[in-house]
Amino acid sequence: MYKCQICGQTSEPRQPSHKLVVETRPVRYPTRKKEQPPWKVEPDGRTKYKIIDHGGMGRECVKEITVCPQCYGTADIENN
């Protein structure tokens, strides 16, 4: 059992809950050098280190709430 963080009602036993993301933030992931060395074998038999993970940009969850199925179906919350 849980309490819905939108409507405030307590759920029935064994009623499924849903996580709703209400706030996100942009994040930049740096290049991971030598995290797991990906060695590339050249045609002449030599090995060469090659960076595969160049990092990038994405979004992280800042805040999420537990809601009932009815509120989850009607939720209209815009991520920041």
Sequence and secondary structure as in RCSB ss.txt:
>XXXX:A:sequence
MYKCQICGQTSEPRQPSHKLVVETRPVRYPTRKKEQPPWKVEPDGRTKYKIIDHGGMGRECVKEITVCPQCYGTA
DIENN
>XXXX:A:secstr
  B TTT  B  TT   EEEEEEEEEEEE   TTSS  EEE TTS EEE      EEEEEEEEEEEE HHHHHH 
     
